[in-house]
Amino acid sequence: MESGNKAWDHLTYREKNHRLYLEQKETLDRFLETGAITKAQHDKSLHDLKEKMNEE
């Protein structure tokens, strides 16, 4: 199966998950910086993200 994203093709499952985590965390941080979410929302979402990443 062709992924269409050559930059990700060489990564392991764990490396892909780590990159996805970093991208999601960056998005949450941006939302917090711009006031799109509160600190409490940010912290809960980040906690949930960490929990989810540990499940896989």
C-alpha positions in Angstrom: 0.0 0.0 0.0 1.4 3.4 -1.1 1.2 6.0 1.7 1.8 9.0 -0.6 4.0 10.6 1.9 7.6 9.5 1.3 8.9 11.4 4.4 7.0 9.0 6.6 7.6 5.8 4.8 10.9 5.1 6.5 9.6 5.8 10.0 8.8 3.1 12.5 5.3 2.9 14.0 6.7 4.4 17.3 8.4 7.3 15.4 5.2 8.1 13.5 3.2 8.1 16.8 5.8 10.5 18.3 5.6 12.9 15.4 1.9 12.8 15.5 2.0 13.6 19.2 4.3 16.5 18.6 2.1 17.9 15.9 -1.0 17.6 18.1 0.8 19.2 21.0 1.9 22.1 18.8 -1.7 22.6 17.7 -2.9 22.6 21.3 -0.2 25.1 22.3 -1.2 27.4 19.4 -4.8 27.3 20.4 -3.8 28.3 24.0 -1.6 31.1 22.8 -4.3 32.6 20.6 -7.0 32.2 23.3 -9.0 29.7 21.3 -9.0 27.4 24.4 -8.5 27.9 28.1 -5.5 26.6 30.1 -7.8 24.1 31.7 -8.9 22.9 28.2 -5.4 22.7 27.0 -4.2 20.8 30.0 -7.1 18.3 29.8 -6.6 17.8 26.1 -2.8 17.3 26.5 -3.4 14.8 29.3 -5.9 12.9 27.1 -3.5 13.0 24.2 -0.7 11.5 26.4 -3.1 8.8 27.7 -4.1 7.9 24.1 -0.5 7.7 22.9 0.4 5.4 25.8 -2.4 3.0 24.8 -0.9 2.3 21.4 
